[in-house]
Amino acid sequence: MDMEINDKEFGLFQRLIYNKSGINLTSSKKELLKSRLMKRLREKSLSSFKEYYQYITEEDTTGEELVSMLDCISTNLTEFFRESAHFNFLSESVLPVLLENKRKNREKKIRIWCAGCSTGEEPYSISMILSDCIEQPLEWDIKILATDLSTRVLKKASQGTYAKDRLRGIPNQMLNTYFERGVHNLKDCYQIKDFLKNLIVFRRLNLTDEIFPFKGQFDFIFCRNVMIYFDKQTQTELISKFYKHLALYGYLFIGHSESLAGTETRFRYVRPTIYQK
Ligand SMILES: C[S@@+](CC[C@H](N)C(=O)[O-])C[C@H]1O[C@@H](n2cnc3c(N)ncnc32)[C@H](O)[C@@H]1O
């Protein structure tokens, strides 16, 4: 079964998606939208995009279908230690100073936010670096908040189970320390060990929400390869919220094709894709 989506219908979805997620789909993404939403139409036994739009906006009072639709739209490409220079900078420059300052202030709390964490490879990479750099990690109060808009990727992330071919970027020593072979039907997979998993809290959070529900501030924030889907205004608003939620001298890491250039911000440029409050 194939269905067409006309320009008017595409415009309706374009606006709905922008308003609910900040994701800015240009008209070149019409076919992409169509192919990604076909599955939802089939599942709901609907025969046109117009009916599907009505279903989401008028009939489904639970809001569940909106979440499922956004799940289909988001691009979740990620991998362990993606953009490895960030992880080197973290272990060689950020963590030594951060840990030293915390020790001096007799503080044990480390708070990290991984925004747009997709299927978990990014927060788990951060947690491996932390565990490698901190001598007695259990003596510290470490929490990595890992958030995403998509419930589908969050479910996968919190399972912490990965097929062998997803582990390519992980050095052997880390693989041995932080993973264990799956058993029974997961015997071709590797699982993140519990002590590492316990450092991370996975939550659904929409980065375009006006207010984020955080009390304290973060020592550093990773938000990589998410803002590329947003327009300039949404990016600028988000960057100022990141600034607010970072501790003084805290770092913001963004994706390789992203930049704060041309954005009004108080962040100090450290090196490409790394900024400091
Ligand atoms: C390409 S992935 C990036 C994953 C990871 N940060 C990395 O760089 O490997 C982009 C992620 O951003 C999430 N995303 C898109 N719009 C979002 C929004 N408004 N709020 C929160 N997450 C969003 C998507 O669901 C997706 O998982």
The ligand as an SDF file (V2000), in Angstrom:
LIG
                    3D

 27 29  0  0  0  0  0  0  0  0999 V2000
   21.6100   12.2750   15.7860 C   0  0  0  0  0  0  0  0  0  0  0  0
   21.0920   11.9190   17.4200 S   0  0  0  0  0  0  0  0  0  0  0  0
   22.5370   12.4050   18.3290 C   0  0  0  0  0  0  0  0  0  0  0  0
   22.9160   11.3970   19.3630 C   0  0  0  0  0  0  0  0  0  0  0  0
   24.1940   11.7290   20.1610 C   0  0  0  0  0  0  0  0  0  0  0  0
   24.0720   12.9820   20.8590 N   0  0  0  0  0  0  0  0  0  0  0  0
   25.4230   11.7250   19.2840 C   0  0  0  0  0  0  0  0  0  0  0  0
   25.9140   12.7880   18.9330 O   0  0  0  0  0  0  0  0  0  0  0  0
   25.8920   10.6440   18.9190 O   0  0  0  0  0  0  0  0  0  0  0  0
   19.9380   13.2290   17.7570 C   0  0  0  0  0  0  0  0  0  0  0  0
   19.0200   12.9450   18.9350 C   0  0  0  0  0  0  0  0  0  0  0  0
   18.3440   14.1500   19.2920 O   0  0  0  0  0  0  0  0  0  0  0  0
   17.0430   13.8240   19.7220 C   0  0  0  0  0  0  0  0  0  0  0  0
   16.1650   15.0070   19.6220 N   0  0  0  0  0  0  0  0  0  0  0  0
   15.6920   15.6220   18.5180 C   0  0  0  0  0  0  0  0  0  0  0  0
   14.8770   16.6400   18.8560 N   0  0  0  0  0  0  0  0  0  0  0  0
   14.8620   16.6840   20.2120 C   0  0  0  0  0  0  0  0  0  0  0  0
   14.2000   17.5170   21.1720 C   0  0  0  0  0  0  0  0  0  0  0  0
   13.3970   18.5120   20.8030 N   0  0  0  0  0  0  0  0  0  0  0  0
   14.4040   17.2540   22.4770 N   0  0  0  0  0  0  0  0  0  0  0  0
   15.2170   16.2380   22.8680 C   0  0  0  0  0  0  0  0  0  0  0  0
   15.8630   15.4320   22.0280 N   0  0  0  0  0  0  0  0  0  0  0  0
   15.6860   15.6390   20.7020 C   0  0  0  0  0  0  0  0  0  0  0  0
   16.6430   12.6980   18.7570 C   0  0  0  0  0  0  0  0  0  0  0  0
   15.5860   11.9080   19.2700 O   0  0  0  0  0  0  0  0  0  0  0  0
   17.9500   11.9200   18.6050 C   0  0  0  0  0  0  0  0  0  0  0  0
   18.0280   10.8370   19.4770 O   0  0  0  0  0  0  0  0  0  0  0  0
  1  2  1  0
  2  3  1  0
  2 10  1  0
  3  4  1  0
  4  5  1  0
  5  6  1  0
  5  7  1  0
  7  8  2  0
  7  9  1  0
 10 11  1  0
 11 12  1  0
 11 26  1  0
 12 13  1  0
 13 14  1  0
 13 24  1  0
 14 15  1  0
 14 23  1  0
 15 16  2  0
 16 17  1  0
 17 18  1  0
 17 23  2  0
 18 19  1  0
 18 20  2  0
 20 21  1  0
 21 22  2  0
 22 23  1  0
 24 25  1  0
 24 26  1  0
 26 27  1  0
M  CHG  2   2   1   9  -1
M  END
$$$$
